[in-house]
């Protein structure tokens, strides 16, 4: 499945838009991560436990978005975006969304524009 943050995919024409697709996951903080994060506020630096958790969340949300697009018969998802929000104390949602599309013939085989 092709995914892109742009509205077009280089070398391809979009033949139809199938609709908005999204995938999300809600994660809770881990006590061990919170302790390490607290220590990092004293000495500074990256909080790798949270960095890993966010990467896992983005991957899972993206996988769920792609699954929804495949179920709709899409060839690609364009205009992919991510957002996050707090849903409860210590819990955050990661949301991936975009537009599911069908691809037509390659734009490389299209005739050049008339000047």
Beta strands, then each sheet from edge to edge (+ up, - down):
strand 1: 2-3
strand 2: 12-28
strand 3: 76-88
strand 4: 91-106
sheet 1: 1+ 3+ 4- 2+
end
